[in-house]
Amino acid sequence: MNPRHNSLRATVEDDDPAFGVLDNTYSPEVVELLGEFGFDFVWMDLEHGGPSPWDGDALEELLRAAELTDTELLVRIPEANPAMVRKALDAGVRNLFVSRVSDADEVRTALAAAHFEYDGQPGERGLAGPRAARYGQAADYTETEDEEVLVGVTIETETAVENIEEIFSVPELGFAFLGPNDLSIALGHPGERDHPEVEAAVDTVEAAAREHDVTLGGLTFGVDDAVNKVERDYRILHVGSSLGALTGQFGSWHEVYENAR
């Protein structure tokens, strides 16, 4: 795998679905194993846990594990902080998305920080010799980075849904990850993903994504739901988590053992 080529971006630009797993252990070994299983990406959620989003050393170790087994890291950071965006990308992250955006200005801020040239103007990414530049040895570094990075947002607040047309009009938005769980909270129906108001918000976002040709990402809840979401034009799909796998395998072991006695 060419560490400067973004296979996840290539997959979604070919209009193919990409499937990945959320790793709650933040372990290079687990990233490496998931890559061996053939997943397109491993999601590192730095909003709800894991190492600090400022911890470049931790990110670099996770990235090395991903590169070893031809998978991509998909890294979520907690805010549209330009310095945080630049830090993650300089460590070698190519696929980044921002939590809880509210409006188009936040999205432009993150995208400008992620590019050397943005929307026909100088971007806000700094030029140095970090790992992303192969420690200063990469040829055509600025051009390649701007072609390969994939930067998205999470749509998970009522305000974001209200501003979705403006958000999806921001140039070079790589994808939007729809967060139905947080949307259910924002709309006053915690955990009720099937509540009519939540479903209506999801429908609004999906329709806007089709209109503006924005790639959608989202959670899936079983194989049938994954197939359904692919048919609804989702292209970045979370299919489970390491925590869920461990819970499913071991969470009820003692109960099963007692019942078998």
Helices and strands as residue ranges (DSSP letters): H 7-13, E 18-22, H 28-36, E 41-45, H 56-68, E 72-77, H 82-91, E 95-98, H 104-113, E 117-118, E 121-122, G 131-133, H 141-148, E 150-155, H 158-162, H 164-168, E 175-178, H 180-186, H 196-212, E 216-219, H 223-231, E 234-241, H 242-250, H 253-260
